[in-house]
C-alpha cells in the first residue's frame, strides 16, 4: 500500500461515517517533526479526521475498554477563524487565521497490526486518532506566538501524569500515557 492508497482508505472510511450520519468536526495533524517523519518514511506531516462523536468535554469519564490500546497525549488544538487560501497568506496573517487555541487530550487507538510501523498503517488507521477531550470553554487567541511557551499538565483522578512545555516538545513525547 502506498501513502496515497492509505489516504484513499482513510477518506473512504470517513465518507462512510458521514453517510451513516456522523459529522466531521475538524482534522488532526501529526508527525510534524522531521525525526518522526524520517522514522515513517514521510516528507511531510499526516492528517486524520476528527468526528463530532469523538469530542468529549473536560471531566468526562471514559471507559478504556471502549478503545483499542488507549493512549493519551497532551496536545494543542486551534479553531480556525476563516478559510485560509494558502500558506503564504497564513504566514502573513497568523493573527487572522486562528480564533482560539487550547490544550486538549488526544485519544489514540494505539495499535499497529504489524511491524515495522510505517506511514501507510498510521494514515490508513486515521492517524490512530480515536477522540479528543476539550476544555469546557475556549479563550480567544490574540497572540499565536504565545503558544510557544505554553504548557500542558495531564492528570488522572487528580494524580499528575505528565507536564510539558511546548517549546521543549519533540515527537518523543507523543505517547504520554497508555492504559
C-alpha angles and dihedrals in degrees: 000000000000126000088256090052090050092052090047089055093047093048092047091053090047090051091051090051091051091048090055091053107270117132124222105235097182145306137272126220121208142168092048098154122084089229094058092042090053091050090055098037094248132142095198142021121283130232136212136186124259114206125205089238089062097055115100129182122240112276094034117147110226127189109230089208089068088069133064106239095339113220124176129202134179112241142162121245129196132203110218113228098203144352110295110218097198146333094270091056090048092052090050096044111030093144090058096046102060123052097182141357127196145164118267138176110237116210120212137191090222098201129129110179096205139019139274097052109230140177094257093059092045095048096041088052091056091261085299088284115160104163148308136244110217132192118262090242135024127219121222113253113227098163116036093190089063087078089068090077098035123115138205125215118197122197137174118212088342095307114118115243102174144346123197135177111219096228091061097044123118133168088271088078093059097105106050100156137007129182 
